[in-house]
Amino acid sequence: MFRSPFRLLILLVGFAIVVGLPDRVRAEDASGVLVLGRVSDDPKSQYEQMKVLLDYVVGRMGDVGIHEGRILMARDAVQMASYLRRGRVDWVSETGAAGMLLQQHAGAETLLLSERNGIRRYHTIYFARRDGPVKSLDQLRGHRIAFQNRTSTSAYFIPAMELLDLGLPMEILGSLFDAPAETSVGYVFARTERNIATWVHKGLVDVGTVSNLDWSDPQHIPEFFKSDLVILRESEEVPRGVEMVRKDLDARVRARLHEVLLGLGDDPTAVADLAKFHQSLRFFDLDERDRRDLKRLHAGVIRVTSEIE
């Protein structure tokens, strides 16, 4: 039977797509591969540092059949949860609340805690203009507060949890110029710590939230802003970083990953390689305080996602 060249081209293209799919699936599910995931809106800036860590780990996991490492970035926690459920990602390095979000939506499990550049725990700082209308959090009804983004532990989940605990209803605003109801707190996402500080300083929002680490960093909160700002409250500390693994990760791979990460901070080779990126990492097993804090974060994540989002 005669087929036109155009129709033949369509058939060939369709055949290539169908044939290509199983290869791609097999590549993603290939044994011997460890996939490290990260949620990021700037993957390029984090890739090389992640690759150094992953290469170090993979190089010490041959005895459990791991010979290759891959990095898979996600645009948000929803996409990363999907990757975990489908087995496309094995291990994710996250902040505390973001890790609990992956636990809630994908059943991810906490393997270890991570200390970054010598910092193991951190907390939220709420700040306002010294001459502004809000002097304490219980005066926030009818006013605006700025968070960073929907996955930030210190600049979204912790303050949202605490405001709900104070009995303050919250509503997302369409823009900086929307007015919240007199009975609720209006919130906006500023994306960066610098934006949060600028919006508070200019009076576009009444209160901002950042971590104590960002508060102390002049790149994020310029020193010349601080004479006009006042700290309203500081939250309790929580673990800074958590290492999450998918719930059905092979037990031998999981145990070896745990062992390698625990020993990384004492290996001069790993320390030197990470230092090239101005980064140091150490990993720790959870103690009772850590478990209590993560349990509190998990409960807060569930409440925030159900009552606000």
Summary of the structure (lengths in Angstrom):
residues: 309
radius of gyration: 22.8
end to end distance: 58.3
largest distance: 84.0
contacts: 988
relative contact order: 0.17
helix: 45%
strand: 23%
